[in-house]
């Protein structure tokens, strides 16, 4: 076979490969359009998520009462990913949005079964909240990596002038555990199966509406993008 014939055959093969790849790209583009259309129809067909009441969460909420948007966090105090959010992202959210009255930030308990101290941590923070010191206990427990102890609880109580006897009695109250379990049931109903998980949405009549869920640690930019989209 002459060099010219060999070159012609190679070019023919190369041209054929290029042509087939071009056709495949067209087909992929068409499939993407079809999938996008189906997703849109599915989204339109699904009922809107039921509103979530924010009443009763005041002790576990940061931000101003007249904020138009809210973030709900489902958290486990013994979860290292929740701790990462607490240390790296929440302070920036407070500075940019919470303290400026743009959003309310609401905590929900979602202690995972395999974390031995998580439920006790949820009870300790909730009961500190009954004495208006939820966030003091929240921060202290996260700083202790979720390993809440009687010594830690006593230290926070002393530092913030809490009634330790009332705090201990509150933690033993079955009603407080039912509140934790109610948060867990809500999270499970919404598809939460790990922590942290977040809902971002609008506030209407003291309810969270039009919300979207994010699972896992999110960057400040992700929250910012969602918040800005709601503000439009």
TIKOL-441373 format. One record per residue (C-alpha): residue number from 1; residue in one letter; x, y, z. Coordinates in steps of 0.1 Angstrom, whole numbers, plus 5000, padded with zeros to 4 digits. Each point is the difference from the previous one (the first is absolute). Layout:
N
<pt><num>NUM</num><residuo>A</residuo><x>X</x><y>Y</y><z>Z</z></pt>
...
REM end
This chain:
232
<pt><num>1</num><residuo>X</residuo><x>5000</x><y>5000</y><z>5000</z></pt>
<pt><num>2</num><residuo>X</residuo><x>5014</x><y>5033</y><z>4990</z></pt>
<pt><num>3</num><residuo>X</residuo><x>5006</x><y>5028</y><z>5024</z></pt>
<pt><num>4</num><residuo>X</residuo><x>4973</x><y>5022</y><z>4984</z></pt>
<pt><num>5</num><residuo>X</residuo><x>4974</x><y>4972</y><z>5003</z></pt>
<pt><num>6</num><residuo>X</residuo><x>5009</x><y>4993</y><z>5036</z></pt>
<pt><num>7</num><residuo>X</residuo><x>4997</x><y>5037</y><z>5008</z></pt>
<pt><num>8</num><residuo>X</residuo><x>4966</x><y>5002</y><z>4983</z></pt>
<pt><num>9</num><residuo>X</residuo><x>4987</x><y>4970</y><z>5020</z></pt>
<pt><num>10</num><residuo>X</residuo><x>5013</x><y>5015</y><z>5032</z></pt>
<pt><num>11</num><residuo>X</residuo><x>4983</x><y>5033</y><z>4992</z></pt>
<pt><num>12</num><residuo>X</residuo><x>4968</x><y>4982</y><z>4991</z></pt>
<pt><num>13</num><residuo>X</residuo><x>5000</x><y>4982</y><z>5034</z></pt>
<pt><num>14</num><residuo>X</residuo><x>5008</x><y>5032</y><z>5018</z></pt>
<pt><num>15</num><residuo>X</residuo><x>4972</x><y>5019</y><z>4982</z></pt>
<pt><num>16</num><residuo>X</residuo><x>4976</x><y>4972</y><z>5008</z></pt>
<pt><num>17</num><residuo>X</residuo><x>5009</x><y>5001</y><z>5037</z></pt>
<pt><num>18</num><residuo>X</residuo><x>4996</x><y>5037</y><z>5000</z></pt>
<pt><num>19</num><residuo>X</residuo><x>4966</x><y>4998</y><z>4983</z></pt>
<pt><num>20</num><residuo>X</residuo><x>4988</x><y>4973</y><z>5024</z></pt>
<pt><num>21</num><residuo>X</residuo><x>5012</x><y>5020</y><z>5030</z></pt>
<pt><num>22</num><residuo>X</residuo><x>4981</x><y>5031</y><z>4986</z></pt>
<pt><num>23</num><residuo>X</residuo><x>4969</x><y>4979</y><z>4996</z></pt>
<pt><num>24</num><residuo>X</residuo><x>5003</x><y>4987</y><z>5036</z></pt>
<pt><num>25</num><residuo>X</residuo><x>5004</x><y>5035</y><z>5013</z></pt>
<pt><num>26</num><residuo>X</residuo><x>4968</x><y>5010</y><z>4983</z></pt>
<pt><num>27</num><residuo>X</residuo><x>4982</x><y>4969</y><z>5014</z></pt>
<pt><num>28</num><residuo>X</residuo><x>5013</x><y>5008</y><z>5035</z></pt>
<pt><num>29</num><residuo>X</residuo><x>4988</x><y>5036</y><z>4997</z></pt>
<pt><num>30</num><residuo>X</residuo><x>4966</x><y>4988</y><z>4989</z></pt>
<pt><num>31</num><residuo>X</residuo><x>4998</x><y>4976</y><z>5030</z></pt>
<pt><num>32</num><residuo>X</residuo><x>5010</x><y>5028</y><z>5024</z></pt>
<pt><num>33</num><residuo>X</residuo><x>4972</x><y>5021</y><z>4986</z></pt>
<pt><num>34</num><residuo>X</residuo><x>4975</x><y>4972</y><z>5004</z></pt>
<pt><num>35</num><residuo>X</residuo><x>5012</x><y>4993</y><z>5036</z></pt>
<pt><num>36</num><residuo>X</residuo><x>4998</x><y>5037</y><z>5009</z></pt>
<pt><num>37</num><residuo>X</residuo><x>4965</x><y>5001</y><z>4986</z></pt>
<pt><num>38</num><residuo>X</residuo><x>4989</x><y>4969</y><z>5020</z></pt>
<pt><num>39</num><residuo>X</residuo><x>5016</x><y>5014</y><z>5032</z></pt>
<pt><num>40</num><residuo>X</residuo><x>4980</x><y>5033</y><z>4995</z></pt>
<pt><num>41</num><residuo>X</residuo><x>4968</x><y>4981</y><z>4994</z></pt>
<pt><num>42</num><residuo>X</residuo><x>5006</x><y>4979</y><z>5031</z></pt>
<pt><num>43</num><residuo>X</residuo><x>5008</x><y>5030</y><z>5021</z></pt>
<pt><num>44</num><residuo>X</residuo><x>4968</x><y>5017</y><z>4988</z></pt>
<pt><num>45</num><residuo>X</residuo><x>4979</x><y>4968</y><z>5008</z></pt>
<pt><num>46</num><residuo>X</residuo><x>5013</x><y>4996</y><z>5035</z></pt>
<pt><num>47</num><residuo>X</residuo><x>4981</x><y>5018</y><z>5028</z></pt>
<pt><num>48</num><residuo>X</residuo><x>5018</x><y>5027</y><z>5018</z></pt>
<pt><num>49</num><residuo>X</residuo><x>5017</x><y>4991</y><z>5033</z></pt>
<pt><num>50</num><residuo>X</residuo><x>4979</x><y>5005</y><z>5030</z></pt>
<pt><num>51</num><residuo>X</residuo><x>5007</x><y>5031</y><z>5020</z></pt>
<pt><num>52</num><residuo>X</residuo><x>5021</x><y>4995</y><z>5032</z></pt>
<pt><num>53</num><residuo>X</residuo><x>4990</x><y>5019</y><z>5031</z></pt>
<pt><num>54</num><residuo>X</residuo><x>5026</x><y>5021</y><z>5016</z></pt>
<pt><num>55</num><residuo>X</residuo><x>4979</x><y>5006</y><z>5031</z></pt>
<pt><num>56</num><residuo>X</residuo><x>5016</x><y>4985</y><z>5031</z></pt>
<pt><num>57</num><residuo>X</residuo><x>5035</x><y>5001</y><z>4986</z></pt>
<pt><num>58</num><residuo>X</residuo><x>5007</x><y>5035</y><z>5013</z></pt>
<pt><num>59</num><residuo>X</residuo><x>5026</x><y>4988</y><z>5026</z></pt>
<pt><num>60</num><residuo>X</residuo><x>5019</x><y>4982</y><z>4973</z></pt>
<pt><num>61</num><residuo>X</residuo><x>4999</x><y>5029</y><z>4975</z></pt>
<pt><num>62</num><residuo>X</residuo><x>5025</x><y>5027</y><z>4990</z></pt>
<pt><num>63</num><residuo>X</residuo><x>4990</x><y>5031</y><z>4981</z></pt>
<pt><num>64</num><residuo>X</residuo><x>4973</x><y>5027</y><z>5000</z></pt>
<pt><num>65</num><residuo>X</residuo><x>4963</x><y>4993</y><z>5003</z></pt>
<pt><num>66</num><residuo>X</residuo><x>4993</x><y>5019</y><z>4968</z></pt>
<pt><num>67</num><residuo>X</residuo><x>5024</x><y>4981</y><z>4977</z></pt>
<pt><num>68</num><residuo>X</residuo><x>4984</x><y>4988</y><z>4968</z></pt>
<pt><num>69</num><residuo>X</residuo><x>5021</x><y>4969</y><z>4995</z></pt>
<pt><num>70</num><residuo>X</residuo><x>5012</x><y>4971</y><z>5022</z></pt>
<pt><num>71</num><residuo>X</residuo><x>5024</x><y>4972</y><z>5001</z></pt>
<pt><num>72</num><residuo>X</residuo><x>4992</x><y>4969</y><z>5021</z></pt>
<pt><num>73</num><residuo>X</residuo><x>5029</x><y>4978</y><z>5009</z></pt>
<pt><num>74</num><residuo>X</residuo><x>4995</x><y>4963</y><z>5010</z></pt>
<pt><num>75</num><residuo>X</residuo><x>5030</x><y>4994</y><z>5022</z></pt>
<pt><num>76</num><residuo>X</residuo><x>5017</x><y>4974</y><z>5022</z></pt>
<pt><num>77</num><residuo>X</residuo><x>5025</x><y>5014</y><z>5025</z></pt>
<pt><num>78</num><residuo>X</residuo><x>5023</x><y>4970</y><z>4998</z></pt>
<pt><num>79</num><residuo>X</residuo><x>5001</x><y>5002</y><z>4962</z></pt>
<pt><num>80</num><residuo>X</residuo><x>5034</x><y>5013</y><z>4987</z></pt>
<pt><num>81</num><residuo>X</residuo><x>4984</x><y>5014</y><z>4969</z></pt>
<pt><num>82</num><residuo>X</residuo><x>4976</x><y>5020</y><z>5021</z></pt>
<pt><num>83</num><residuo>X</residuo><x>5030</x><y>5012</y><z>5020</z></pt>
<pt><num>84</num><residuo>X</residuo><x>5017</x><y>5011</y><z>4968</z></pt>
<pt><num>85</num><residuo>X</residuo><x>4969</x><y>5020</y><z>4990</z></pt>
<pt><num>86</num><residuo>X</residuo><x>4998</x><y>5015</y><z>5035</z></pt>
<pt><num>87</num><residuo>X</residuo><x>5037</x><y>5011</y><z>4998</z></pt>
<pt><num>88</num><residuo>X</residuo><x>5004</x><y>5010</y><z>4964</z></pt>
<pt><num>89</num><residuo>X</residuo><x>4967</x><y>5011</y><z>4985</z></pt>
<pt><num>90</num><residuo>X</residuo><x>4975</x><y>5010</y><z>5028</z></pt>
<pt><num>91</num><residuo>X</residuo><x>5021</x><y>5030</y><z>5012</z></pt>
<pt><num>92</num><residuo>X</residuo><x>5001</x><y>5013</y><z>4964</z></pt>
<pt><num>93</num><residuo>X</residuo><x>4963</x><y>4996</y><z>4996</z></pt>
<pt><num>94</num><residuo>X</residuo><x>4995</x><y>5019</y><z>5033</z></pt>
<pt><num>95</num><residuo>X</residuo><x>5022</x><y>5028</y><z>4988</z></pt>
<pt><num>96</num><residuo>X</residuo><x>4985</x><y>5003</y><z>4965</z></pt>
<pt><num>97</num><residuo>X</residuo><x>4964</x><y>4991</y><z>5004</z></pt>
<pt><num>98</num><residuo>X</residuo><x>4988</x><y>4992</y><z>5035</z></pt>
<pt><num>99</num><residuo>X</residuo><x>5012</x><y>5030</y><z>5020</z></pt>
<pt><num>100</num><residuo>X</residuo><x>4988</x><y>5023</y><z>4972</z></pt>
<pt><num>101</num><residuo>X</residuo><x>4965</x><y>4987</y><z>5002</z></pt>
<pt><num>102</num><residuo>X</residuo><x>4999</x><y>4983</y><z>4966</z></pt>
<pt><num>103</num><residuo>X</residuo><x>4994</x><y>4965</y><z>5014</z></pt>
<pt><num>104</num><residuo>X</residuo><x>4990</x><y>4981</y><z>5030</z></pt>
<pt><num>105</num><residuo>X</residuo><x>5021</x><y>4969</y><z>5009</z></pt>
<pt><num>106</num><residuo>X</residuo><x>4981</x><y>4972</y><z>5016</z></pt>
<pt><num>107</num><residuo>X</residuo><x>5014</x><y>4969</y><z>5016</z></pt>
<pt><num>108</num><residuo>X</residuo><x>4983</x><y>4966</y><z>5000</z></pt>
<pt><num>109</num><residuo>X</residuo><x>5013</x><y>4969</y><z>5018</z></pt>
<pt><num>110</num><residuo>X</residuo><x>5009</x><y>4969</y><z>4980</z></pt>
<pt><num>111</num><residuo>X</residuo><x>5022</x><y>4979</y><z>5023</z></pt>
<pt><num>112</num><residuo>X</residuo><x>5012</x><y>4969</y><z>4981</z></pt>
<pt><num>113</num><residuo>X</residuo><x>4996</x><y>4966</y><z>5017</z></pt>
<pt><num>114</num><residuo>X</residuo><x>5037</x><y>4991</y><z>4999</z></pt>
<pt><num>115</num><residuo>X</residuo><x>5011</x><y>5032</y><z>5019</z></pt>
<pt><num>116</num><residuo>X</residuo><x>4998</x><y>4991</y><z>5037</z></pt>
<pt><num>117</num><residuo>X</residuo><x>5000</x><y>5036</y><z>5013</z></pt>
<pt><num>118</num><residuo>X</residuo><x>4978</x><y>5016</y><z>4973</z></pt>
<pt><num>119</num><residuo>X</residuo><x>4966</x><y>4998</y><z>5017</z></pt>
<pt><num>120</num><residuo>X</residuo><x>5014</x><y>5012</y><z>5033</z></pt>
<pt><num>121</num><residuo>X</residuo><x>5016</x><y>5030</y><z>4982</z></pt>
<pt><num>122</num><residuo>X</residuo><x>4967</x><y>5008</y><z>4983</z></pt>
<pt><num>123</num><residuo>X</residuo><x>4982</x><y>4999</y><z>5034</z></pt>
<pt><num>124</num><residuo>X</residuo><x>5027</x><y>5021</y><z>5017</z></pt>
<pt><num>125</num><residuo>X</residuo><x>4998</x><y>5027</y><z>4973</z></pt>
<pt><num>126</num><residuo>X</residuo><x>4962</x><y>5001</y><z>4999</z></pt>
<pt><num>127</num><residuo>X</residuo><x>4998</x><y>5002</y><z>5038</z></pt>
<pt><num>128</num><residuo>X</residuo><x>5026</x><y>5028</y><z>5001</z></pt>
<pt><num>129</num><residuo>X</residuo><x>4977</x><y>5017</y><z>4974</z></pt>
<pt><num>130</num><residuo>X</residuo><x>4972</x><y>4998</y><z>5026</z></pt>
<pt><num>131</num><residuo>X</residuo><x>5021</x><y>5025</y><z>5020</z></pt>
<pt><num>132</num><residuo>X</residuo><x>5009</x><y>5020</y><z>4968</z></pt>
<pt><num>133</num><residuo>X</residuo><x>5035</x><y>4986</y><z>4997</z></pt>
<pt><num>134</num><residuo>X</residuo><x>4995</x><y>4975</y><z>4972</z></pt>
<pt><num>135</num><residuo>X</residuo><x>5028</x><y>5014</y><z>4979</z></pt>
<pt><num>136</num><residuo>X</residuo><x>5025</x><y>5001</y><z>5029</z></pt>
<pt><num>137</num><residuo>X</residuo><x>4995</x><y>4963</y><z>5005</z></pt>
<pt><num>138</num><residuo>X</residuo><x>4999</x><y>4994</y><z>4962</z></pt>
<pt><num>139</num><residuo>X</residuo><x>5034</x><y>5015</y><z>4996</z></pt>
<pt><num>140</num><residuo>X</residuo><x>5015</x><y>4984</y><z>5030</z></pt>
<pt><num>141</num><residuo>X</residuo><x>4988</x><y>4965</y><z>4990</z></pt>
<pt><num>142</num><residuo>X</residuo><x>5014</x><y>5004</y><z>4965</z></pt>
<pt><num>143</num><residuo>X</residuo><x>5033</x><y>5012</y><z>5014</z></pt>
<pt><num>144</num><residuo>X</residuo><x>5001</x><y>4968</y><z>5020</z></pt>
<pt><num>145</num><residuo>X</residuo><x>4995</x><y>4980</y><z>4968</z></pt>
<pt><num>146</num><residuo>X</residuo><x>4965</x><y>4990</y><z>5012</z></pt>
<pt><num>147</num><residuo>X</residuo><x>5013</x><y>4981</y><z>5030</z></pt>
<pt><num>148</num><residuo>X</residuo><x>4976</x><y>5016</y><z>5024</z></pt>
<pt><num>149</num><residuo>X</residuo><x>5007</x><y>4992</y><z>5037</z></pt>
<pt><num>150</num><residuo>X</residuo><x>4986</x><y>5010</y><z>5033</z></pt>
<pt><num>151</num><residuo>X</residuo><x>5032</x><y>5020</y><z>5006</z></pt>
<pt><num>152</num><residuo>X</residuo><x>4994</x><y>5019</y><z>4967</z></pt>
<pt><num>153</num><residuo>X</residuo><x>4964</x><y>5007</y><z>5008</z></pt>
<pt><num>154</num><residuo>X</residuo><x>5009</x><y>5012</y><z>5035</z></pt>
<pt><num>155</num><residuo>X</residuo><x>5027</x><y>5023</y><z>4986</z></pt>
<pt><num>156</num><residuo>X</residuo><x>4976</x><y>5016</y><z>4975</z></pt>
<pt><num>157</num><residuo>X</residuo><x>4974</x><y>5004</y><z>5027</z></pt>
<pt><num>158</num><residuo>X</residuo><x>5025</x><y>5017</y><z>5023</z></pt>
<pt><num>159</num><residuo>X</residuo><x>5014</x><y>5022</y><z>4973</z></pt>
<pt><num>160</num><residuo>X</residuo><x>4966</x><y>5012</y><z>4988</z></pt>
<pt><num>161</num><residuo>X</residuo><x>4982</x><y>5000</y><z>5034</z></pt>
<pt><num>162</num><residuo>X</residuo><x>4976</x><y>4972</y><z>4991</z></pt>
<pt><num>163</num><residuo>X</residuo><x>4979</x><y>4982</y><z>5027</z></pt>
<pt><num>164</num><residuo>X</residuo><x>5018</x><y>4966</y><z>4998</z></pt>
<pt><num>165</num><residuo>X</residuo><x>4973</x><y>4981</y><z>5019</z></pt>
<pt><num>166</num><residuo>X</residuo><x>4974</x><y>5013</y><z>4976</z></pt>
<pt><num>167</num><residuo>X</residuo><x>5022</x><y>4992</y><z>4971</z></pt>
<pt><num>168</num><residuo>X</residuo><x>5005</x><y>4964</y><z>5012</z></pt>
<pt><num>169</num><residuo>X</residuo><x>4963</x><y>4995</y><z>5007</z></pt>
<pt><num>170</num><residuo>X</residuo><x>4992</x><y>5013</y><z>4966</z></pt>
<pt><num>171</num><residuo>X</residuo><x>5024</x><y>4975</y><z>4984</z></pt>
<pt><num>172</num><residuo>X</residuo><x>4982</x><y>4972</y><z>5018</z></pt>
<pt><num>173</num><residuo>X</residuo><x>4965</x><y>5012</y><z>4988</z></pt>
<pt><num>174</num><residuo>X</residuo><x>4986</x><y>4976</y><z>4974</z></pt>
<pt><num>175</num><residuo>X</residuo><x>4983</x><y>5029</y><z>4983</z></pt>
<pt><num>176</num><residuo>X</residuo><x>5035</x><y>5013</y><z>4990</z></pt>
<pt><num>177</num><residuo>X</residuo><x>5009</x><y>4967</y><z>4985</z></pt>
<pt><num>178</num><residuo>X</residuo><x>4967</x><y>5000</y><z>4981</z></pt>
<pt><num>179</num><residuo>X</residuo><x>5010</x><y>5034</y><z>4985</z></pt>
<pt><num>180</num><residuo>X</residuo><x>5033</x><y>4985</y><z>4988</z></pt>
<pt><num>181</num><residuo>X</residuo><x>4982</x><y>4970</y><z>4985</z></pt>
<pt><num>182</num><residuo>X</residuo><x>4975</x><y>5024</y><z>4983</z></pt>
<pt><num>183</num><residuo>X</residuo><x>5029</x><y>5017</y><z>4983</z></pt>
<pt><num>184</num><residuo>X</residuo><x>5013</x><y>4967</y><z>4989</z></pt>
<pt><num>185</num><residuo>X</residuo><x>4967</x><y>4989</y><z>4986</z></pt>
<pt><num>186</num><residuo>X</residuo><x>4997</x><y>5033</y><z>4981</z></pt>
<pt><num>187</num><residuo>X</residuo><x>5034</x><y>4995</y><z>4985</z></pt>
<pt><num>188</num><residuo>X</residuo><x>4993</x><y>4964</y><z>4990</z></pt>
<pt><num>189</num><residuo>X</residuo><x>4968</x><y>5011</y><z>4984</z></pt>
<pt><num>190</num><residuo>X</residuo><x>5019</x><y>5025</y><z>4979</z></pt>
<pt><num>191</num><residuo>X</residuo><x>5026</x><y>4974</y><z>4989</z></pt>
<pt><num>192</num><residuo>X</residuo><x>5027</x><y>5009</y><z>5025</z></pt>
<pt><num>193</num><residuo>X</residuo><x>5022</x><y>4969</y><z>5008</z></pt>
<pt><num>194</num><residuo>X</residuo><x>5033</x><y>5016</y><z>5010</z></pt>
<pt><num>195</num><residuo>X</residuo><x>5014</x><y>5032</y><z>5014</z></pt>
<pt><num>196</num><residuo>X</residuo><x>5003</x><y>5028</y><z>4995</z></pt>
<pt><num>197</num><residuo>X</residuo><x>4970</x><y>5007</y><z>4978</z></pt>
<pt><num>198</num><residuo>X</residuo><x>4985</x><y>5033</y><z>4992</z></pt>
<pt><num>199</num><residuo>X</residuo><x>4967</x><y>5016</y><z>4988</z></pt>
<pt><num>200</num><residuo>X</residuo><x>5001</x><y>5034</y><z>4984</z></pt>
<pt><num>201</num><residuo>X</residuo><x>4968</x><y>5018</y><z>4993</z></pt>
<pt><num>202</num><residuo>X</residuo><x>4977</x><y>5029</y><z>5006</z></pt>
<pt><num>203</num><residuo>X</residuo><x>4982</x><y>5009</y><z>5032</z></pt>
<pt><num>204</num><residuo>X</residuo><x>4962</x><y>5006</y><z>4997</z></pt>
<pt><num>205</num><residuo>X</residuo><x>4977</x><y>5001</y><z>5030</z></pt>
<pt><num>206</num><residuo>X</residuo><x>5027</x><y>4986</y><z>5023</z></pt>
<pt><num>207</num><residuo>X</residuo><x>5005</x><y>4970</y><z>4977</z></pt>
<pt><num>208</num><residuo>X</residuo><x>5027</x><y>4990</y><z>4977</z></pt>
<pt><num>209</num><residuo>X</residuo><x>4987</x><y>4997</y><z>4964</z></pt>
<pt><num>210</num><residuo>X</residuo><x>5014</x><y>4995</y><z>4965</z></pt>
<pt><num>211</num><residuo>X</residuo><x>5031</x><y>4984</y><z>5015</z></pt>
<pt><num>212</num><residuo>X</residuo><x>5027</x><y>4978</y><z>4985</z></pt>
<pt><num>213</num><residuo>X</residuo><x>5021</x><y>4974</y><z>5017</z></pt>
<pt><num>214</num><residuo>X</residuo><x>5038</x><y>4997</y><z>5000</z></pt>
<pt><num>215</num><residuo>X</residuo><x>5018</x><y>4970</y><z>5015</z></pt>
<pt><num>216</num><residuo>X</residuo><x>5035</x><y>5001</y><z>5014</z></pt>
<pt><num>217</num><residuo>X</residuo><x>5024</x><y>5028</y><z>5007</z></pt>
<pt><num>218</num><residuo>X</residuo><x>4994</x><y>5029</y><z>4976</z></pt>
<pt><num>219</num><residuo>X</residuo><x>5022</x><y>5030</y><z>4992</z></pt>
<pt><num>220</num><residuo>X</residuo><x>4991</x><y>5035</y><z>5008</z></pt>
<pt><num>221</num><residuo>X</residuo><x>4997</x><y>5006</y><z>4963</z></pt>
<pt><num>222</num><residuo>X</residuo><x>4973</x><y>4973</y><z>4997</z></pt>
<pt><num>223</num><residuo>X</residuo><x>4979</x><y>5016</y><z>5027</z></pt>
<pt><num>224</num><residuo>X</residuo><x>5006</x><y>5035</y><z>4986</z></pt>
<pt><num>225</num><residuo>X</residuo><x>4989</x><y>4989</y><z>4965</z></pt>
<pt><num>226</num><residuo>X</residuo><x>4968</x><y>4985</y><z>5014</z></pt>
<pt><num>227</num><residuo>X</residuo><x>4993</x><y>5030</y><z>5023</z></pt>
<pt><num>228</num><residuo>X</residuo><x>5005</x><y>5024</y><z>4971</z></pt>
<pt><num>229</num><residuo>X</residuo><x>4977</x><y>4980</y><z>4978</z></pt>
<pt><num>230</num><residuo>X</residuo><x>4972</x><y>5003</y><z>5026</z></pt>
<pt><num>231</num><residuo>X</residuo><x>5005</x><y>5037</y><z>5003</z></pt>
<pt><num>232</num><residuo>X</residuo><x>4993</x><y>5006</y><z>4963</z></pt>
REM end
